[in-house]
Amino acid sequence: MATVKKTTEKATKAPAVKKAELADPAVKAVKKSAASAAKTTKKAAAPAVKTILQANGREFDLTALNAKVLEAAKSHHTADIAELAIYVKPDEAVAYYTIDGEGCDAYMVEL
């Protein structure tokens, strides 16, 4: 009968870090800079975007117009709104809108 020899391998350990190395100012500086770099790599907040239309010697804030039209549309339409399309007519100083592809004369907001 054959005998099986068991072989064991010694696990290689990483060299131990000496306490003196941890107290080294250069090591501390590297750790600090790595920690501060991790903090600064967070995503920056998206910038505030404002859209202004200039026509006929006037300025129209389209960002505010979007909110105004949405509020008006919700007052006319009680169900959920899937699509809201806005048609700006600066020469008439009005914006017409459609709710889910349907419009009427009441779907209008003054600029």
Residue, then its C-alpha position, 0 to 999 in steps of 0.5 A: m500500500a502506498t503512503v501519502k505524504k502531507t505537505t504543508e506550505k508556510a504562508t508568507k506573511a507581509p512584513a510587519v510595519k514597525k511602529a517607528e515607520l507609522a510615527d514617521p512624519a512623511v508617512k503621516a503626510v502621505k496618509k493625510s493627503a490620501a484622505s483629503a484627496a478622497k474627500t475632494t473626489k466627491k462629485a460636485a453638485a450640478p450647476a444651476v441652469k437658467t435659460i433666458l430668451q431675448a426677443n423684441g427688446r425684452e427678456f423672458d426667463l424660460t426656467a421660471l416659465n417652465a414652473k409657471v406652465l407646469e403649475a397652470a397645467k396641473s390646475h387644468h388637468t387633474a390626472d397625472i401629466a405624462e407630457l407637457a409641451i410648451y410653445v413660446k411666442p415672444d412677439e405675443a408675450v404668451a406661451y401656449y402648452t399642450i398636455d399629453g398632446e392635447g391643447c385648448d384655448a385655455y392652455m396659455v400663460e402670459l410671459 
